[in-house]
Amino acid sequence: MKKELTLFITFFSILLLNSCKSNTNSDSLTKESLPQINNSIEGKILAGYQGWFNAKGDGSNLKWKHYGNNAEFYPGSTSVDFWPEMDEIKKSNQYKTAFKYKDDKPAFVFSSADYKTVDLHFKWMKDYGIDGVFAQRFVVGLTRGQSRIDNYNTVFDNCFRAAKNNNRILSLMYDLSGTTTANIVETTIKDWKQLVKKYKLNDPTNPNVLTYKGKAVVSLWGVGFENRKYTLENIKELIDFFKNDPEYGNCAVLLGVPTAWRTLDRDAVKDPKLHEVIKMADIVHPWTPGRYHNLESADQHKANYTVKDQQWCSENDLMYMPVVFPGFSWANMKNDMTIFNQIPRLKGDFLWRQFYNAISSDAKTIYVAMFDEIDEGTCIFKVDNNPPVGESKFLTYEGLPSDYYLWQTGQATKMLRKEIPLTKEQPVYPYVK
């Protein structure tokens, strides 16, 4: 009996030991197989991604949306001030236009509805060290027919797949411009629910979804601006839904607010309730493109706004996410050549000074406006430095390489993370093209 008991104990011990080893190995393999993406907003530089360009023949039936006023796109009628570089775009995703180069060859553009094109944009982010994007989604566009909704869904699907393919992170940013009290809450919530069902956008363990303090980030842009047809009460209702809904909530909320949100003047409503609404959220994101125009005024903005905004946010347990932009021009959109190159880029000095000002003010994250916006001339992606000629005039990157602002943004990311020294002077572009 004693011998049998001894044999039983020995056999059981071996089984237990093997079981422990098996579990240890299984846990180790599971951890190693998890995606190695840090999806926290802290230490990240992220760009806005409009994704709003369509072309005749892309299947959207939206013609030349955002290339031309009223979708008309020909020499003398366009709404963009830069021409995109097309060298790396797949030939089947290039769309012929009526514009021509000096040698009389036709010029082509891309469509955001094509996955391969969006994937290339995200590949550029990966190649140059840009962490990811806020994918823009205009709520008012979701009320303008099924073709618009279908196109929005196609573009977002492109972005989500491209983020996964290139190990980038993204957050959905609802732009509330143009919405009204009648449709803002219902339309936004309905849209969010269908996206969460498909993409799990409120799941912080989803490795490509941006997070803050362990919660997935959702963004509402256009809160507290004057002359809006929706109210702060509407915003409160949306914040409550995104933070507290048991199935579709549990999110951290970013609010895109006016430059003067703290002082309640200039572009902001004069209502102190704005501060109550902001304190309900998690991240404050003041809009600054066009609010300063050179190095001196950028420095003044730092002293008068950035430093004080950062302090206010710290005192109220909010993250502060300043906006930087490389320059500004919307002459073709406004059909006014007197505002062509309205805010010059200064060969990268203007953008780099803003990066320096934000980081030296202790910002932990930065938003670049924008990755692809050639409409208002704030793009950082590759543009054609030898654009079409004729009745419409286009900007270039002032003799800098087409990838310069992608590279510079990647360098700023390193500076934010203290991987390179904090410096007021922009680094020297090292590549010879």
C-alpha positions as a Python dict, from the first residue, in 0.01 Angstrom:
ca = {
    (1, 'M'): (0, 0, 0),
    (2, 'K'): (281, 239, 95),
    (3, 'K'): (463, 151, -231),
    (4, 'E'): (151, 211, -438),
    (5, 'L'): (95, 545, -260),
    (6, 'T'): (456, 646, -323),
    (7, 'L'): (424, 560, -692),
    (8, 'F'): (98, 757, -713),
    (9, 'I'): (252, 1066, -550),
    (10, 'T'): (557, 1045, -778),
    (11, 'F'): (337, 1011, -1089),
    (12, 'F'): (114, 1300, -979),
    (13, 'S'): (418, 1521, -911),
    (14, 'I'): (555, 1456, -1261),
    (15, 'L'): (219, 1543, -1416),
    (16, 'L'): (196, 1863, -1210),
    (17, 'L'): (552, 1965, -1302),
    (18, 'N'): (489, 1907, -1672),
    (19, 'S'): (163, 2096, -1647),
    (20, 'C'): (339, 2396, -1491),
    (21, 'K'): (608, 2389, -1758),
    (22, 'S'): (344, 2366, -2028),
    (23, 'N'): (151, 2662, -1887),
    (24, 'T'): (467, 2868, -1851),
    (25, 'N'): (566, 2802, -2211),
    (26, 'S'): (211, 2873, -2330),
    (27, 'D'): (202, 3207, -2144),
    (28, 'S'): (542, 3301, -2283),
    (29, 'L'): (440, 3222, -2639),
    (30, 'T'): (115, 3415, -2598),
    (31, 'K'): (296, 3726, -2478),
    (32, 'E'): (552, 3703, -2755),
    (33, 'S'): (279, 3667, -3016),
    (34, 'L'): (91, 3979, -2904),
    (35, 'P'): (125, 4284, -3135),
    (36, 'Q'): (411, 4500, -3011),
    (37, 'I'): (238, 4837, -3058),
    (38, 'N'): (230, 5105, -2791),
    (39, 'N'): (-106, 5265, -2867),
    (40, 'S'): (-105, 5529, -2590),
    (41, 'I'): (-135, 5890, -2704),
    (42, 'E'): (151, 5995, -2474),
    (43, 'G'): (478, 6047, -2658),
    (44, 'K'): (305, 6046, -2995),
    (45, 'I'): (286, 6288, -3285),
    (46, 'L'): (-27, 6221, -3488),
    (47, 'A'): (-158, 6386, -3803),
    (48, 'G'): (-508, 6466, -3915),
    (49, 'Y'): (-604, 6256, -4218),
    (50, 'Q'): (-883, 6409, -4428),
    (51, 'G'): (-922, 6125, -4678),
    (52, 'W'): (-1182, 6332, -4862),
    (53, 'F'): (-1050, 6324, -5218),
    (54, 'N'): (-1249, 6157, -5493),
    (55, 'A'): (-1199, 6134, -5867),
    (56, 'K'): (-1413, 6057, -6169),
    (57, 'G'): (-1395, 5685, -6223),
    (58, 'D'): (-1318, 5579, -5865),
    (59, 'G'): (-1662, 5423, -5818),
    (60, 'S'): (-1789, 5676, -5564),
    (61, 'N'): (-2001, 5883, -5806),
    (62, 'L'): (-1873, 6193, -5625),
    (63, 'K'): (-1680, 6329, -5924),
    (64, 'W'): (-1378, 6544, -5829),
    (65, 'K'): (-1476, 6598, -5465),
    (66, 'H'): (-1231, 6831, -5288),
    (67, 'Y'): (-1019, 6875, -5600),
    (68, 'G'): (-1253, 7131, -5748),
    (69, 'N'): (-1520, 7375, -5638),
    (70, 'N'): (-1860, 7213, -5698),
    (71, 'A'): (-1666, 6904, -5813),
    (72, 'E'): (-1554, 7083, -6131),
    (73, 'F'): (-1183, 7030, -6189),
    (74, 'Y'): (-1001, 7183, -6484),
    (75, 'P'): (-738, 7454, -6544),
    (76, 'G'): (-875, 7770, -6388),
    (77, 'S'): (-1118, 7579, -6165),
    (78, 'T'): (-969, 7394, -5869),
    (79, 'S'): (-979, 7409, -5489),
    (80, 'V'): (-629, 7279, -5411),
    (81, 'D'): (-305, 7477, -5378),
    (82, 'F'): (-63, 7181, -5397),
    (83, 'W'): (-49, 6897, -5648),
    (84, 'P'): (11, 6549, -5505),
    (85, 'E'): (320, 6354, -5606),
    (86, 'M'): (200, 6052, -5803),
    (87, 'D'): (524, 5860, -5869),
    (88, 'E'): (452, 5586, -5614),
    (89, 'I'): (77, 5563, -5670),
    (90, 'K'): (-31, 5246, -5847),
    (91, 'K'): (-105, 5318, -6216),
    (92, 'S'): (-454, 5171, -6189),
    (93, 'N'): (-524, 5416, -5905),
    (94, 'Q'): (-420, 5726, -6101),
    (95, 'Y'): (-694, 5943, -6252),
    (96, 'K'): (-631, 6154, -6558),
    (97, 'T'): (-721, 6523, -6537),
    (98, 'A'): (-745, 6812, -6783),
    (99, 'F'): (-430, 6964, -6630),
    (100, 'K'): (-98, 6939, -6813),
    (101, 'Y'): (272, 6973, -6740),
    (102, 'K'): (524, 7189, -6924),
    (103, 'D'): (590, 6904, -7168),
    (104, 'D'): (216, 6885, -7247),
    (105, 'K'): (177, 6549, -7071),
    (106, 'P'): (-146, 6501, -6872),
    (107, 'A'): (-145, 6528, -6493),
    (108, 'F'): (-302, 6265, -6270),
    (109, 'V'): (-444, 6263, -5914),
    (110, 'F'): (-539, 5999, -5657),
    (111, 'S'): (-861, 5902, -5482),
    (112, 'S'): (-894, 5834, -5109),
    (113, 'A'): (-1144, 5563, -5202),
    (114, 'D'): (-861, 5336, -5322),
    (115, 'Y'): (-710, 5111, -5055),
    (116, 'K'): (-368, 5082, -5219),
    (117, 'T'): (-332, 5461, -5216),
    (118, 'V'): (-430, 5497, -4851),
    (119, 'D'): (-202, 5206, -4763),
    (120, 'L'): (87, 5387, -4933),
    (121, 'H'): (15, 5696, -4721),
    (122, 'F'): (30, 5484, -4405),
    (123, 'K'): (347, 5320, -4532),
    (124, 'W'): (500, 5669, -4556),
    (125, 'M'): (402, 5726, -4194),
    (126, 'K'): (578, 5405, -4098),
    (127, 'D'): (885, 5481, -4312),
    (128, 'Y'): (933, 5826, -4158),
    (129, 'G'): (834, 5749, -3798),
    (130, 'I'): (493, 5916, -3779),
    (131, 'D'): (281, 5732, -3523),
    (132, 'G'): (-60, 5749, -3689),
    (133, 'V'): (-362, 5966, -3760),
    (134, 'F'): (-694, 6101, -3655),
    (135, 'A'): (-924, 5988, -3937),
    (136, 'Q'): (-1167, 6271, -4009),
    (137, 'R'): (-1540, 6199, -4039),
    (138, 'F'): (-1784, 6485, -4103),
    (139, 'V'): (-2113, 6424, -3927),
    (140, 'V'): (-2304, 6652, -4164),
    (141, 'G'): (-2183, 6437, -4455),
    (142, 'L'): (-2360, 6141, -4296),
    (143, 'T'): (-2691, 6324, -4351),
    (144, 'R'): (-2640, 6386, -4725),
    (145, 'G'): (-2733, 6059, -4886),
    (146, 'Q'): (-2615, 5701, -4908),
    (147, 'S'): (-2338, 5767, -5161),
    (148, 'R'): (-2165, 5995, -4909),
    (149, 'I'): (-2209, 5743, -4629),
    (150, 'D'): (-2076, 5462, -4846),
    (151, 'N'): (-1771, 5669, -4940),
    (152, 'Y'): (-1701, 5759, -4576),
    (153, 'N'): (-1721, 5391, -4485),
    (154, 'T'): (-1491, 5293, -4770),
    (155, 'V'): (-1230, 5551, -4672),
    (156, 'F'): (-1242, 5460, -4303),
    (157, 'D'): (-1210, 5092, -4387),
    (158, 'N'): (-907, 5182, -4600),
    (159, 'C'): (-756, 5370, -4306),
    (160, 'F'): (-822, 5094, -4054),
    (161, 'R'): (-678, 4822, -4277),
    (162, 'A'): (-377, 5038, -4365),
    (163, 'A'): (-312, 5113, -3997),
    (164, 'K'): (-308, 4740, -3923),
    (165, 'N'): (-91, 4664, -4224),
    (166, 'N'): (166, 4927, -4128),
    (167, 'N'): (147, 4904, -3747),
    (168, 'R'): (13, 5258, -3711),
    (169, 'I'): (-249, 5382, -3466),
    (170, 'L'): (-563, 5581, -3535),
    (171, 'S'): (-857, 5749, -3371),
    (172, 'L'): (-1185, 5854, -3526),
    (173, 'M'): (-1239, 6230, -3521),
    (174, 'Y'): (-1596, 6345, -3570),
    (175, 'D'): (-1594, 6693, -3725),
    (176, 'L'): (-1917, 6859, -3616),
    (177, 'S'): (-1898, 7152, -3862),
    (178, 'G'): (-2231, 7219, -4032),
    (179, 'T'): (-2441, 7000, -3805),
    (180, 'T'): (-2745, 7125, -3614),
    (181, 'T'): (-2923, 7052, -3289),
    (182, 'A'): (-3170, 6845, -3490),
    (183, 'N'): (-2919, 6587, -3615),
    (184, 'I'): (-2589, 6605, -3426),
    (185, 'V'): (-2654, 6360, -3141),
    (186, 'E'): (-2863, 6096, -3316),
    (187, 'T'): (-2648, 6088, -3631),
    (188, 'T'): (-2319, 6066, -3442),
    (189, 'I'): (-2432, 5792, -3204),
    (190, 'K'): (-2592, 5584, -3480),
    (191, 'D'): (-2274, 5602, -3687),
    (192, 'W'): (-2047, 5520, -3394),
    (193, 'K'): (-2247, 5212, -3303),
    (194, 'Q'): (-2214, 5058, -3648),
    (195, 'L'): (-1840, 5131, -3655),
    (196, 'V'): (-1785, 4982, -3309),
    (197, 'K'): (-1964, 4664, -3414),
    (198, 'K'): (-1730, 4623, -3710),
    (199, 'Y'): (-1398, 4763, -3583),
    (200, 'K'): (-1420, 4751, -3199),
    (201, 'L'): (-1314, 5115, -3181),
    (202, 'N'): (-1392, 5136, -2809),
    (203, 'D'): (-1172, 4837, -2723),
    (204, 'P'): (-840, 4956, -2577),
    (205, 'T'): (-684, 4614, -2639),
    (206, 'N'): (-735, 4669, -3012),
    (207, 'P'): (-366, 4740, -3090),
    (208, 'N'): (-424, 4994, -3367),
    (209, 'V'): (-674, 5205, -3171),
    (210, 'L'): (-536, 5514, -2995),
    (211, 'T'): (-571, 5508, -2616),
    (212, 'Y'): (-536, 5740, -2318),
    (213, 'K'): (-509, 5607, -1963),
    (214, 'G'): (-612, 5264, -2084),
    (215, 'K'): (-923, 5379, -2272),
    (216, 'A'): (-983, 5407, -2646),
    (217, 'V'): (-988, 5767, -2769),
    (218, 'V'): (-1277, 5917, -2967),
    (219, 'S'): (-1263, 6278, -3083),
    (220, 'L'): (-1525, 6550, -3122),
    (221, 'W'): (-1399, 6849, -3320),
    (222, 'G'): (-1580, 7184, -3321),
    (223, 'V'): (-1673, 7238, -2956),
    (224, 'G'): (-1716, 7593, -2828),
    (225, 'F'): (-1677, 7783, -3154),
    (226, 'E'): (-1901, 8081, -3221),
    (227, 'N'): (-2189, 8067, -3469),
    (228, 'R'): (-2255, 7693, -3442),
    (229, 'K'): (-2605, 7553, -3483),
    (230, 'Y'): (-2566, 7299, -3205),
    (231, 'T'): (-2532, 7359, -2833),
    (232, 'L'): (-2302, 7278, -2545),
    (233, 'E'): (-2583, 7062, -2409),
    (234, 'N'): (-2562, 6853, -2727),
    (235, 'I'): (-2190, 6808, -2662),
    (236, 'K'): (-2254, 6707, -2301),
    (237, 'E'): (-2494, 6439, -2423),
    (238, 'L'): (-2234, 6302, -2665),
    (239, 'I'): (-1957, 6303, -2404),
    (240, 'D'): (-2181, 6119, -2160),
    (241, 'F'): (-2258, 5856, -2425),
    (242, 'F'): (-1896, 5801, -2526),
    (243, 'K'): (-1777, 5776, -2166),
    (244, 'N'): (-2062, 5590, -2000),
    (245, 'D'): (-2262, 5379, -2245),
    (246, 'P'): (-2224, 5018, -2120),
    (247, 'E'): (-2181, 4869, -2468),
    (248, 'Y'): (-2046, 5144, -2693),
    (249, 'G'): (-1875, 5373, -2442),
    (250, 'N'): (-1593, 5354, -2187),
    (251, 'C'): (-1388, 5588, -2408),
    (252, 'A'): (-1155, 5878, -2341),
    (253, 'V'): (-1290, 6188, -2517),
    (254, 'L'): (-1082, 6445, -2704),
    (255, 'L'): (-1244, 6783, -2772),
    (256, 'G'): (-1132, 7002, -3061),
    (257, 'V'): (-1185, 7355, -2931),
    (258, 'P'): (-1112, 7715, -3042),
    (259, 'T'): (-775, 7880, -2989),
    (260, 'A'): (-925, 8103, -2718),
    (261, 'W'): (-1115, 7831, -2533),
    (262, 'R'): (-948, 7919, -2203),
    (263, 'T'): (-998, 8297, -2222),
    (264, 'L'): (-1346, 8274, -2382),
    (265, 'D'): (-1280, 8539, -2645),
    (266, 'R'): (-1168, 8568, -3010),
    (267, 'D'): (-1299, 8254, -3186),
    (268, 'A'): (-1464, 8100, -2876),
    (269, 'V'): (-1811, 8136, -2730),
    (270, 'K'): (-1826, 8372, -2433),
    (271, 'D'): (-2012, 8115, -2223),
    (272, 'P'): (-1831, 7988, -1908),
    (273, 'K'): (-2023, 7661, -1951),
    (274, 'L'): (-1763, 7574, -2214),
    (275, 'H'): (-1517, 7510, -1932),
    (276, 'E'): (-1768, 7278, -1762),
    (277, 'V'): (-1800, 7079, -2084),
    (278, 'I'): (-1423, 7063, -2134),
    (279, 'K'): (-1376, 6931, -1780),
    (280, 'M'): (-1609, 6642, -1866),
    (281, 'A'): (-1363, 6529, -2133),
    (282, 'D'): (-1006, 6397, -2117),
    (283, 'I'): (-799, 6571, -2385),
    (284, 'V'): (-803, 6937, -2498),
    (285, 'H'): (-710, 7008, -2858),
    (286, 'P'): (-714, 7382, -2952),
    (287, 'W'): (-730, 7466, -3324),
    (288, 'T'): (-456, 7709, -3432),
    (289, 'P'): (-402, 7700, -3814),
    (290, 'G'): (-417, 8057, -3940),
    (291, 'R'): (-394, 8208, -3589),
    (292, 'Y'): (-27, 8308, -3634),
    (293, 'H'): (175, 8358, -3950),
    (294, 'N'): (550, 8378, -3886),
    (295, 'L'): (817, 8282, -3633),
    (296, 'E'): (761, 8588, -3416),
    (297, 'S'): (385, 8540, -3387),
    (298, 'A'): (435, 8165, -3331),
    (299, 'D'): (655, 8251, -3032),
    (300, 'Q'): (396, 8498, -2907),
    (301, 'H'): (132, 8228, -2932),
    (302, 'K'): (348, 8003, -2718),
    (303, 'A'): (376, 8267, -2446),
    (304, 'N'): (13, 8381, -2455),
    (305, 'Y'): (-162, 8049, -2513),
    (306, 'T'): (41, 7728, -2521),
    (307, 'V'): (214, 7765, -2184),
    (308, 'K'): (-99, 7891, -2007),
    (309, 'D'): (-325, 7634, -2174),
    (310, 'Q'): (-90, 7357, -2066),
    (311, 'Q'): (-97, 7486, -1708),
    (312, 'W'): (-479, 7506, -1703),
    (313, 'C'): (-506, 7150, -1832),
    (314, 'S'): (-256, 7020, -1577),
    (315, 'E'): (-451, 7183, -1295),
    (316, 'N'): (-771, 7018, -1417),
    (317, 'D'): (-626, 6671, -1485),
    (318, 'L'): (-663, 6701, -1863),
    (319, 'M'): (-416, 6615, -2137),
    (320, 'Y'): (-322, 6905, -2364),
    (321, 'M'): (-269, 6833, -2735),
    (322, 'P'): (-146, 7141, -2924),
    (323, 'V'): (-180, 7173, -3301),
    (324, 'V'): (103, 7260, -3539),
    (325, 'F'): (78, 7331, -3912),
    (326, 'P'): (345, 7374, -4183),
    (327, 'G'): (196, 7675, -4362),
    (328, 'F'): (-132, 7788, -4512),
    (329, 'S'): (-273, 7871, -4856),
    (330, 'W'): (-625, 7846, -4999),
    (331, 'A'): (-611, 8084, -5292),
    (332, 'N'): (-762, 7845, -5546),
    (333, 'M'): (-1044, 7746, -5313),
    (334, 'K'): (-1129, 8113, -5251),
    (335, 'N'): (-1051, 8215, -5610),
    (336, 'D'): (-826, 8492, -5477),
    (337, 'M'): (-460, 8495, -5579),
    (338, 'T'): (-383, 8774, -5330),
    (339, 'I'): (-385, 8508, -5056),
    (340, 'F'): (-166, 8259, -5243),
    (341, 'N'): (96, 8126, -4998),
    (342, 'Q'): (-74, 8327, -4724),
    (343, 'I'): (139, 8178, -4446),
    (344, 'P'): (476, 8077, -4595),
    (345, 'R'): (646, 7758, -4480),
    (346, 'L'): (988, 7924, -4459),
    (347, 'K'): (1150, 7603, -4584),
    (348, 'G'): (1045, 7411, -4276),
    (349, 'D'): (1143, 7671, -4016),
    (350, 'F'): (780, 7762, -3943),
    (351, 'L'): (671, 7406, -3863),
    (352, 'W'): (986, 7320, -3669),
    (353, 'R'): (951, 7629, -3449),
    (354, 'Q'): (601, 7513, -3354),
    (355, 'F'): (729, 7164, -3272),
    (356, 'Y'): (997, 7323, -3053),
    (357, 'N'): (747, 7557, -2883),
    (358, 'A'): (507, 7273, -2805),
    (359, 'I'): (769, 7033, -2670),
    (360, 'S'): (947, 7302, -2467),
    (361, 'S'): (608, 7383, -2311),
    (362, 'D'): (593, 7024, -2182),
    (363, 'A'): (339, 6893, -2433),
    (364, 'K'): (322, 6514, -2420),
    (365, 'T'): (155, 6472, -2758),
    (366, 'I'): (117, 6685, -3073),
    (367, 'Y'): (-133, 6701, -3360),
    (368, 'V'): (-11, 6792, -3709),
    (369, 'A'): (-263, 6964, -3935),
    (370, 'M'): (-274, 6790, -4176),
    (371, 'F'): (-130, 6485, -4350),
    (372, 'D'): (-309, 6526, -4682),
    (373, 'E'): (-488, 6861, -4691),
    (374, 'I'): (-381, 7022, -5017),
    (375, 'D'): (-699, 7235, -5011),
    (376, 'E'): (-567, 7476, -4746),
    (377, 'G'): (-202, 7403, -4814),
    (378, 'T'): (-133, 7238, -4479),
    (379, 'C'): (-23, 6897, -4613),
    (380, 'I'): (293, 6717, -4503),
    (381, 'F'): (277, 6426, -4749),
    (382, 'K'): (467, 6412, -5077),
    (383, 'V'): (374, 6680, -5330),
    (384, 'D'): (479, 6745, -5688),
    (385, 'N'): (755, 7007, -5690),
    (386, 'N'): (702, 7046, -6066),
    (387, 'P'): (324, 7083, -6073),
    (388, 'P'): (103, 7134, -6379),
    (389, 'V'): (115, 7473, -6551),
    (390, 'G'): (-157, 7691, -6696),
    (391, 'E'): (-447, 7891, -6560),
    (392, 'S'): (-424, 7747, -6207),
    (393, 'K'): (-123, 7816, -5989),
    (394, 'F'): (22, 7562, -5744),
    (395, 'L'): (273, 7583, -5460),
    (396, 'T'): (584, 7369, -5416),
    (397, 'Y'): (798, 7281, -5116),
    (398, 'E'): (1032, 7573, -5195),
    (399, 'G'): (1308, 7356, -5337),
    (400, 'L'): (1294, 7103, -5053),
    (401, 'P'): (1252, 6731, -5136),
    (402, 'S'): (895, 6605, -5165),
    (403, 'D'): (933, 6395, -4850),
    (404, 'Y'): (1082, 6675, -4641),
    (405, 'Y'): (785, 6734, -4410),
    (406, 'L'): (734, 6362, -4353),
    (407, 'W'): (1098, 6340, -4250),
    (408, 'Q'): (1080, 6654, -4036),
    (409, 'T'): (771, 6527, -3852),
    (410, 'G'): (954, 6202, -3782),
    (411, 'Q'): (1245, 6402, -3638),
    (412, 'A'): (1004, 6597, -3418),
    (413, 'T'): (866, 6267, -3289),
    (414, 'K'): (1217, 6171, -3183),
    (415, 'M'): (1259, 6510, -3014),
    (416, 'L'): (929, 6466, -2827),
    (417, 'R'): (1050, 6129, -2697),
    (418, 'K'): (1390, 6272, -2604),
    (419, 'E'): (1563, 6045, -2855),
    (420, 'I'): (1736, 6353, -2997),
    (421, 'P'): (1810, 6683, -2817),
    (422, 'L'): (1551, 6959, -2792),
    (423, 'T'): (1662, 7224, -3041),
    (424, 'K'): (1513, 7544, -3178),
    (425, 'E'): (1694, 7501, -3510),
    (426, 'Q'): (1560, 7233, -3740),
    (427, 'P'): (1790, 6938, -3812),
    (428, 'V'): (1968, 6899, -4144),
    (429, 'Y'): (1799, 6676, -4400),
    (430, 'P'): (2050, 6393, -4451),
    (431, 'Y'): (1932, 6228, -4770),
    (432, 'V'): (2060, 6301, -5118),
    (433, 'K'): (1794, 6254, -5379),
}
